[in-house]
Amino acid sequence: MAERPVGGPDGQRATSRERAAAAWQNPRLTFRRLFGLDRSGPPPPQTLSGAPWNVWTIPNAIGFVRLALIAPLLILGLSSESGTDTWPAVLFAVIGWSDYADGIAARVTGQYSRFGALLDPVVDRMLVVSGLLICWKYETLPRWGIAVLIARELYLLVAGQLALRRGLELKINWWGRWGVWPTMSAIFFALVGLSTLAHILFYFGLALSLMAAVVYTRDGLAATRGAPSS
């Protein structure tokens, strides 16, 4: 994911964290901010590169549960007769919607962490890829589109690792945010057998996801050119 540069060497990253910590104040918890609709302002300094991991938090516990449910989803989904059984769809919905739960928990408790900032998108990507694998096997969504989406996820995974190694801080763009739910909804409706609705949402989500990848690449290249060399 294309992200905001915060510097190059460790000393410069530390300075950026100090500036972020000085500038960031825990904002008033309005309804829009609680449910992630208002994301204005800088990210919490606890989530920036080089911050302590802080693994054992309530939001991360929710993330671990989401991660643990991926395996049962794959097992049940790939062993079903038609790819439209009840339990895979239920598990997919639970893992998907509980993404809101760990975000709400972080905002209510103030337990932000670097580990959580990395765990959450990893689980989301694993969920999408798992759902797409089930849809691929039973052809409940077009295979060419599934191949494009999986290639996009692999590309962003590699590009994100390269960005982190260069000391660049990632920031999700709104194309990516808006592309997530049409895609995930398409997978869910495919899992419950609503083919027409699933296809419409899938093409919409695919277009948004590809646009997000283009913006990530553009911003990442700009950040690379602007970052000081190590």
N, C-alpha and C positions, 0 to 999 in steps of 0.2 A: 504494500500500500504506500502510496506516495505520502511523504511525511515532511514535517517541518524540520529544517536543519537546526541543530543546536550546537554545532561546533565540531571540531575535529579531535585533537588529542584529549587525553583524560583531564588535564588541567582546565582546558577550555570547556569541557562538558560540565565539570564541577562548578565553574563560574556561572554557566548557564543555569544550572540547577539552583544555585544560590540566588540568582536574579529572579528565577521563577518563584522560589519560595517566598522571597520578599514581596513580589508583586501579587501573589495569589492569596486570596482570602476566601474561606469557605462561604459560598454565596447562600443567600436566604433560600430555604427549601420550599419553593413554590410548587404548585401542582405540575406545571410544565417542566420544571427542572427535575422533579422527583421521577417522572416517567420518561425522562430523556428527550423531551421535545424542545427544551431550551438548552443548547450546548454552547452558549456564548461564553466568552472569556477564555483564559488560558487553561490548559489541563492541570490537574493537581500535580504538584511537584513530586509526590510519592510515586507517580507513574512514569516519570521521565527516565531516560537512559542513565544508568549508573546509580540509581536510587536503590536502597535495600530491597531485597526480594519480598520480605514479609509474607511468607507462604501461608501461614496459619491464621486465616481470617475467615469471618462468616461468608463474605462473597466468594472467596476461593473454595470454601467447602461446598457451596452450591455448584461452582464450576467443576469440582471433582465428581460430584454426583452426575452432572450432565455428561461428563467424559465417560464415566462408567457405563452409562446407558447406551452408548454408541454400539458396543459389541452385541448386546441383545437385539438392538434394532437390525443390525446387519444379518445376524443369524436367523431371526424370525422372517425378515423380509426376503432373503435369498432362498429360504426353504419353503416359502409359501407356494401355492399352486398357480396363482394368477398374478401375484404381485399387488393384490388389492385386499389383503386380509386386514382384520381390525387392529390387531396388536401392533404391527409395524407402524400403522398410521397413528395410533395413540402415542406410541413412544416418540415418534417424530414430532408430534405436536407438543408433547411435554418438554422435550429437550429444546425445541425452538422457543416456546413461550417462556420457559424458565430463564432464558437470556435476560428478560426483563427483571427477573427476581434478583439476580446477582447485582445488576446495576442499581436497583432500588436499595438493596441491602448496603451497598457501598456508600450511596448518598445519605442514607439514614444514619449509619454508624460512623461514617467518616473513615472507614477502613479501606482506603485506597492503597494499592500496592503495584509495584513494577511487575510482579509475577502475575497478578490478576489482569493487568493490561495486556500481557502476552497470551495468557491462557484463554481468555474469552474469545478472541478471534480465531485461535487454533481450533477450539471446540466447534465454533460456528462453521468453519471450513470443513471439518471432519463430518459434521452433520449433513451439510449440503452434498459433499462427495458421496457419503454413504447412501443418501436418498437417490442420488443420480445413478449409482451402481445398481440399485434395485430397479429403477426405471429402465436402465439400459438392458438388463437381463430380460425383462418382460415387454420391452418396447412400448411402454406406456407414455413415453415422451420421445420425440425424434432423436435418434442416435447421433446424427450429425451435430445437433445443437448441444447435446450432452458432451460430445467430444470437445467442442469449442469451449464450453464452460470449464471443463476439467483442465484443459490446456491453459486457460486463463488463470485458474487457481494455482497451477504449478508455476506458471510464470511469475505471479505475484509473490509466491513463496520464495523463489530464488532471488527475485529482485529485492524483496524485503530483507533477506539475509545480507545481501550485498550492501544495502543501505545502512543496516545496523553496524556492519564492520567498518564502514566509512564514518561512523559517528553521527549519522543523520537520524533525527527523531521523526517517526512516522505519524501521519495524521490522516484519518479517513476523510475522504471528500464526500460531498452530498450525493453525487451520482452513485457512489458505492452504497451509501446508506439507503437510498431509495430503491436500489436494485435488489437488496437482500430479500425483502418481504414478498415481492411478486414471484421471485424464484422459489423461495421456500414454500409459498402458498401453492405454486404450481406443482411442486413435488408432493405436497400433502394431498391435493385434489387428485393427483395421479394415483396415489396410494389408496384412495377411497373409491376410485373408479369413475370420477367425474372428468372424462377425457377432454371434452370441448373447453370447459373452463380452465383446465390444467394447461392446455396448449396455448390459449390466449395469454394467460399470465406468464407462461414460460417465455414466449417470444418478447413480451414486454420487459421482463426481467433480464433476458439475454442482452437486449439493446442497451439497457442502463448499465449492466455490468461491463460490457465492452467499452462504453463511454468512460466509465470510471477507470478502467485500465489505461486508457489513453491519457487521461488527466494525471493519474499516478505517475506514468512514465515521463510526461512533460515536466511535472513538478520535481520528480526525482532527479532528472537531468539538470534542471535549473539549480537545485540545491547542491548537487555535486560540483557544478562549476563555481558556485558561490562559496563553498566551504574551503577553509584554509587547509593547505596540505599538511600531513603529519610530519 
